[in-house]
Amino acid sequence: FNAALKRELLEGRAAFPDQATAYRAVFRWAHRYNTRRRHSAIGNITPNTYEAAYAATASATLAEAA
């Protein structure tokens, strides 16, 4: 995450004009990272998609165990 943030958002960029602008840029980047950017380590899906699938599987497993 940190390496990707540096590479995709910060490298080659001038300083942000203020802290609020930096915060918004990092927040937008993190939102995109989790909702739109596909990750090869989890089957080329987004982290949000992976989390939803995991939660559904975990719920089904818990229901079967009950």
Contact map, one row per residue, 1 for C-alpha under 8 A:
111110000000000000000000000000000000000000000000000000000000000000
111111000000000000000000000000000000000000000000000000000000000000
111111100000000000000000000000000000000000000000000000000000000000
111111111000000000000000000000000000000000000000000000000000000000
111111111100000000000000000010000000000000000000000000000000000000
011111111110000000000000000000000000000000000000000000000000000000
001111111110000000000000000000000000000000000000000000000000000000
000111111110000000000000000000000000000000000000000000000000000000
000111111110100000000000010010000000000000000000000000000000000000
000011111111100000000000000000000000000000000000000000000000000000
000001111111100000000000000000000000000000000000000000000000000000
000000000111110000000000000000000000000000000000000000000000000000
000000001111111000000000000000000000000000000000000000000000000000
000000000001111100000000000000000000000000000000000000000000000000
000000000000111110000000000000000000000000000000000000000000000000
000000000000011111101100000000000000000000000000000000000000000000
000000000000001111101100000000000000000000000000000000000000000000
000000000000000111111100000000000000000000000000000000000000000000
000000000000000111111110000000000000000000000000000000000000000000
000000000000000001111111000000000000000000000000000000000000000000
000000000000000111111111100000000000000000000000000000000000000000
000000000000000111111111110000000000000000000000000000000000000000
000000000000000000111111111000000000000000000000000000000000000000
000000000000000000011111111100000000000000000000000000000000000000
000000000000000000001111111110000000000000000000000000000000000000
000000001000000000000111111111000000000000000000000000000000000000
000000000000000000000011111111100000000000000000000000000000000000
000000000000000000000001111111110000000000000000000000000000000000
000010001000000000000000111111111000000000000000000000000000000000
000000000000000000000000011111111100000000000000000000000000000000
000000000000000000000000001111111111000000000000000000000000000000
000000000000000000000000000111111111100000000000000000000000000000
000000000000000000000000000011111111110000000110000000000000000000
000000000000000000000000000001111111100000000111000000000000000000
000000000000000000000000000000111111100000000111100000000000000000
000000000000000000000000000000111111110000000100000000000000000000
000000000000000000000000000000011111111000001100000000000000000000
000000000000000000000000000000001001111100011110000000000000000000
000000000000000000000000000000000000111111111110000000000000000000
000000000000000000000000000000000000011111111000000000000000000000
000000000000000000000000000000000000001111110000000000000000000000
000000000000000000000000000000000000001111111110010000000000000000
000000000000000000000000000000000000001111111000000000000000000000
000000000000000000000000000000000000011111111100000000000000000000
000000000000000000000000000000000000111101111110110000000000000000
000000000000000000000000000000001111111001011111110000000000000000
000000000000000000000000000000001110011001001111111000000000000000
000000000000000000000000000000000110000000000111111100000000000000
000000000000000000000000000000000010000000001111111110000000000000
000000000000000000000000000000000000000001001111111111000000000000
000000000000000000000000000000000000000000000011111111100000000000
000000000000000000000000000000000000000000000001111111110000000000
000000000000000000000000000000000000000000000000111111111000000000
000000000000000000000000000000000000000000000000011111111100000000
000000000000000000000000000000000000000000000000001111111110000000
000000000000000000000000000000000000000000000000000111111111000000
000000000000000000000000000000000000000000000000000011111111100000
000000000000000000000000000000000000000000000000000001111111110000
000000000000000000000000000000000000000000000000000000111111111000
000000000000000000000000000000000000000000000000000000011111111100
000000000000000000000000000000000000000000000000000000001111111110
000000000000000000000000000000000000000000000000000000000111111111
000000000000000000000000000000000000000000000000000000000011111111
000000000000000000000000000000000000000000000000000000000001111111
000000000000000000000000000000000000000000000000000000000000111111
000000000000000000000000000000000000000000000000000000000000011111
